[in-house]
Amino acid sequence: MYTLYTMDMNVEAATQMGIVQARSELGRLVKNAALLHQPSLISNGEAVGLLLGVQDVETLAAGLSFHPDVAADGEGVSAWLPEFELYGHGDDVDSALQDLANEVREYVDEYLADIDRYRHAPNRASHFPYVLKALALDATGHLDRALRGTEGALP
């Protein structure tokens, strides 16, 4: 199977620009990235960054899935997320998954706040693409649904 990609000739191609120009055009660049799915390469002279819309990050991470494991015990319900090695707990499935979603949000914040350490830690480096996926899902209001397994079956 082949996919044909076409490009609207009225839309600018992604070009690399300097940080000063990007600062002055930030509103337009964010709008183009978020609404027109047009990425921007931004350079400060020694490093290059890529500005993407959140929906495009979701698309890039579409092959990654979260697989929560929900189990009842004598003290309520636990939800385990192996991709981040996190637990949520509650009186029922909904509250356990909500607690898990909050744990994921906290972990994403923690990971991004100390990204250099986490990206190089042997037990955390593989989490990076999932961190980006969770960040994008949360920004678009889809994190809870992804953890509830609407694509898969949860009790």
N, C-alpha and C positions, 0 to 999 in steps of 0.2 A: 504494500500500500504506500502511496506517495501523497505528500501534502504539498499543495501549491501555495506559496506565499506571494502576495502582491503588496506593492507599496504605493500609497497615495503620493503622487509627485508633488502635492502641495504641502506635504509635511517635511520639515527639515530632517536631514540625516543627523544622527548623533555625531557631534564633533567635540573635540577636546578644547576646553577653554581654561584660562587661568582663574585663579581664585578671586582676583579683584573683579573681573568681568562677571563671574558667577555670583558674587555678592550683590552686584548692582542689578542682576537679572534673576535673583533667586525666586521671586514670585512666579515669573514666567516659567522658569525651569521646573519648579515643583508642579505647577499646573500641567505642563507638557508631560512630565513623568507620570503623574497620577491619572490624568484624564485622557491623554493622547497616547499613553504607553510609549513615550519617546524618552529613552535614557539620555543622560548627560554625563560625559567624562569631565572631571574637574581636577586640575593639577595645581599644586602649589610650588612647582619647580623641582621637588624631590620625590613626590609621591602623587599617584593618580587615584582618585576615588570615582565611584560610579553611583549616580543618583537614579534610583529606580522607584516607581510607584509601588505601593504596598500590594496591590493586586497582582502586579508582575512578580513580586517575591513569592506570593502564594502560588502562582502558576509555576515558577521555577522549582518550588518545593513540593509540587503536587505528587511526586513519586514517594515522598516521605509520609508515613502515617504514624499516628499515635495509637498504641494498643493497650488501653487501660484494662487491667484485670480486676474485676469487682468480686468480692467475696464477703459473705456474712459470717460473723462470728458471734460469740456469746455477748459481746459488748457493742454490737452495732454492725456497721458495714465499713469495709476497708476498700480503697481503690489504689492500686499499685500502677505506676507508670514506668515501665522498664526503660523507655528511651531516656529518661532523666533520673531514674532510680529514686523516685519520689512517691510518698504515700499521702493519701487523703483519708479522712475518717469522718463518719457521721452516723446518725441514727438510722438513716435509710440510704438508698442508692443515690437519690438526688443530692442529699446533703454531703455524702462522701465525695461525689464528683465535683460539687461546688468547692469543697475544701481542697480537692486536688487541683482544680483550676486556679485557686488562690495560691497554692504552693508553686504551681508552674509560673505564675506571674512573678512571684517573689524570686524564684530561681533565675528567671530570665533577667530581671533587674540586677541581681547579684552577679550573674555571669557577665553581663555587659559592663557593669561597673568595674570589674577586674578582669577584663577580657584577655589581657596578655597572659596572665597566670592560668586562666581556665583553658585557653586555646592550646597551651603547651602541657597541661597536666595529662598524663597518660590515661586517666580514667574519665576525663572530661572533654578532651579534644574532639571526640566524635560527636559531641552534643551540639557543636556550633551550627550545623545546618538546621537542626531541630529548634534551636534557640531562635534563629531567624524565622522559621516557619511559625513558631508560637507567637512571636512578636507581631508578625503580619496578621495572623489569625485574630489575635486580640485587638489589633488596631481596626479591623473590619467587623468586629463583633462576632467572629466565628469560632473563637477558642472553645467556649463551653460546648458548642455543638460538636466540634471535632473530638473532644474528650468524652462526650456522651456516646460516641460511636455511631452517629447517624448513618455512616457508610457501612458499618458492620453491626453485628448483633450484640447488644448488652442486655443483661437481665433488667 
